[in-house]
Amino acid sequence: MSGVDSHPAWCDPARCGAMPDRPEGTHCSRVVVLGPFPPSSVVVEVSVAQSPPVPGYPWSGQPFVALALGDAEEELSVTPLPVELATALGRVLTGLLCDVAG
Protein backbone atom coordinates (compact mmCIF):
# COMPACT_ATOMS: atom_id res chain seq x y z
CA MET A 1 0.00 0.00 0.00
CA SER A 2 1.12 3.52 -0.61
CA GLY A 3 2.20 5.43 2.44
CA VAL A 4 0.18 8.33 3.71
CA ASP A 5 2.76 10.74 2.27
CA SER A 6 2.02 9.39 -1.22
CA HIS A 7 -1.20 8.38 -2.85
CA PRO A 8 -1.99 5.88 -5.62
CA ALA A 9 -2.48 7.50 -9.03
CA TRP A 10 -6.22 6.72 -8.84
CA CYS A 11 -6.68 8.38 -5.42
CA ASP A 12 -8.89 11.49 -5.32
CA PRO A 13 -7.48 13.91 -2.71
CA ALA A 14 -10.97 15.35 -2.16
CA ARG A 15 -12.28 11.92 -1.03
CA CYS A 16 -9.11 10.41 0.44
CA GLY A 17 -9.07 9.66 4.15
CA ALA A 18 -5.35 8.76 4.36
CA MET A 19 -3.28 11.67 5.61
CA PRO A 20 -0.02 11.99 7.55
CA ASP A 21 -2.01 12.77 10.70
CA ARG A 22 -4.44 9.93 9.96
CA PRO A 23 -2.45 6.91 8.75
CA GLU A 24 -5.38 4.55 9.36
CA GLY A 25 -7.38 6.35 6.68
CA THR A 26 -8.51 4.86 3.39
CA HIS A 27 -7.41 5.93 -0.08
CA CYS A 28 -10.49 6.52 -2.26
CA SER A 29 -10.97 7.21 -5.95
CA ARG A 30 -13.65 9.42 -7.40
CA VAL A 31 -17.08 7.81 -7.58
CA VAL A 32 -18.56 6.98 -10.97
CA VAL A 33 -22.37 7.02 -10.90
CA LEU A 34 -24.35 5.12 -13.53
CA GLY A 35 -28.08 5.50 -13.92
CA PRO A 36 -30.85 5.62 -13.37
CA PHE A 37 -31.95 4.70 -16.86
CA PRO A 38 -35.76 5.09 -16.93
CA PRO A 39 -38.05 3.40 -16.47
CA SER A 40 -35.75 1.72 -13.92
CA SER A 41 -34.72 3.62 -10.79
CA VAL A 42 -31.63 1.46 -10.21
CA VAL A 43 -28.28 3.22 -9.86
CA VAL A 44 -24.73 1.92 -9.59
CA GLU A 45 -21.84 3.70 -7.91
CA VAL A 46 -18.32 2.40 -8.49
CA SER A 47 -15.04 3.48 -6.91
CA VAL A 48 -11.69 2.06 -5.85
CA ALA A 49 -10.51 2.04 -2.24
CA GLN A 50 -7.51 0.83 -0.27
CA SER A 51 -7.36 0.64 3.49
CA PRO A 52 -4.24 -0.04 5.57
CA PRO A 53 -3.29 -3.68 6.18
CA VAL A 54 -4.79 -5.35 9.25
CA PRO A 55 -2.81 -8.16 10.88
CA GLY A 56 -4.57 -11.50 10.47
CA TYR A 57 -6.61 -10.36 7.45
CA PRO A 58 -4.61 -11.27 4.33
CA TRP A 59 -6.95 -9.45 1.91
CA SER A 60 -6.64 -6.17 3.81
CA GLY A 61 -4.30 -3.50 2.51
CA GLN A 62 -5.08 -4.38 -1.10
CA PRO A 63 -7.00 -2.10 -3.47
CA PHE A 64 -10.59 -3.19 -4.10
CA VAL A 65 -13.57 -2.05 -6.13
CA ALA A 66 -16.47 -0.70 -4.08
CA LEU A 67 -19.62 -1.56 -6.03
CA ALA A 68 -22.83 0.00 -4.71
CA LEU A 69 -26.14 -0.94 -6.27
CA GLY A 70 -29.75 -0.15 -5.49
CA ASP A 71 -32.73 2.12 -5.92
CA ALA A 72 -31.83 5.78 -6.44
CA GLU A 73 -34.18 6.82 -3.64
CA GLU A 74 -32.79 4.38 -1.05
CA GLU A 75 -29.48 3.55 0.58
CA LEU A 76 -27.32 1.56 -1.80
CA SER A 77 -25.92 -1.85 -0.91
CA VAL A 78 -22.10 -1.86 -1.10
CA THR A 79 -20.12 -4.93 -2.11
CA PRO A 80 -16.32 -4.89 -2.01
CA LEU A 81 -14.83 -6.77 -4.96
CA PRO A 82 -11.19 -7.84 -5.19
CA VAL A 83 -9.59 -6.29 -8.28
CA GLU A 84 -9.30 -9.72 -9.94
CA LEU A 85 -13.02 -10.40 -9.47
CA ALA A 86 -13.99 -6.94 -10.75
CA THR A 87 -11.79 -7.49 -13.81
CA ALA A 88 -13.41 -10.86 -14.51
CA LEU A 89 -16.88 -9.36 -14.02
CA GLY A 90 -16.06 -6.61 -16.52
CA ARG A 91 -15.00 -9.22 -19.08
CA VAL A 92 -18.16 -11.26 -18.56
CA LEU A 93 -20.42 -8.21 -18.89
CA THR A 94 -18.60 -7.04 -22.02
CA GLY A 95 -18.84 -10.51 -23.54
CA LEU A 96 -22.53 -10.81 -22.79
CA LEU A 97 -23.28 -7.39 -24.21
CA CYS A 98 -21.29 -8.11 -27.36
CA ASP A 99 -23.50 -11.19 -27.82
CA VAL A 100 -26.66 -9.10 -27.29
CA ALA A 101 -25.52 -6.32 -29.64
CA GLY A 102 -24.77 -8.91 -32.30
C-alpha positions, 0 to 999 in steps of 0.5 A: 500500500502507498504510504500516507505521504504518497497516494496511488495514481487513482486516489482522489485527494478530495475523497481520500481519508489517508493523511499523515495525521491519519495513517489509518485512513482509506485511499479513495478514488472518485465515484462513478455514478451510472443511472438511473436509466428510466423506467428503472430507478436502479443506480450503480456507484463504483469506486476504488478504495484501499485501506491499511493492512490489518494483521490477520486479514490477508486481503486487507491492505489491497485495493478493491472495487467498491460496487454499490447498487440499489434504488436511487431513492434508497441507501445503496448496498455496497459490495467490495470486490477484489480487483481480480473479481472486478476485472473478470466481471467486466469481461463477462459483462462485455462478452454478454453485451457483445452477444446481445448487440450482435 
